């Protein structure tokens, strides 16, 4: 009798699925790789290093945060560094600390001081492509040796940390490939990028298209060679967009009820109306903006008009027939009368 393979998701994978919208392949790859390290199938002398590629707003930063919360690290153990602040040669001193006799020596480095306090940290290097090459040299040493020497001459260990780098490099190529694959599958790709299924990035695309882009930019094979996994974040599917809209609507409806005594309800068809505001270049941020523009702004307007109501306001959001428009219907409940109002959003 053969051994059966356990394909059930790990606790980390479940946690990531609950906190990340879509990105099934990215979630699975990150969870498997971290599990491998936790199980002892990874060098203890070197840290785990990920490179997250994809358009803005597709969940790269959220993935790193979700890993940190799953590992139950204290808040200071999630270290986020904006690499756009390290574009100049002299920024190395802020990164690892200035040498003796230089201004800022006592303060130490932005990265090194935090790693000293929490060596088992989750570190996010945001927009890594913007970092100066000398900063990248420091990062390479940290990734390759699991430690580095700071401006005070002290050894800082990083072998127990998990490093995530995010970048928009190759995002246009990734999106173009994703659209091409879906066209070949016979799916209807609309301007709003609805009705699109999951696409898996094949190895040859990474080697023939993405790797040359990374090599041209970083100009250092040894830096790219120390990345354990390159993870692709794809544009959202229709189901993903509906889930994003639902999260935003739930968030704002709870706030409306707790702060302003406004009860908000909506038809499921409204979710697709709002999902149509998706713009691939802005990712989830375009959905957040669409809900704020069409829902929250009108809620605020109605609340301002009837802020003295004693019993509260009920508002329903419904789709107008087959159009991509919606209507907000309001019923004000007071001691003596009912006021009804309807506005298109």
JONORHU-V72774 format. One record per helix or strand of 2 or more residues. SS is the DSSP state (h for helix, s for strand). FROM is the first residue (numbers start at 0). LEN is the number of residues. If there is no record, write none. Layout:
# JONORHU-V72774
<<SS	FROM	LEN> <SS	FROM	LEN>>
This chain:
# JONORHU-V72774
<<h	10	9> <h	23	15> <s	47	7> <h	59	11> <h	74	3> <s	77	5> <h	82	3> <h	88	8> <h	111	6> <s	121	5> <h	127	3> <h	132	13> <s	146	3> <s	154	3> <s	161	6> <h	170	14> <h	202	16> <h	220	5> <s	228	5> <h	237	23> <s	261	5> <h	267	8> <h	283	22> <s	312	7> <s	325	8> <s	337	7>>
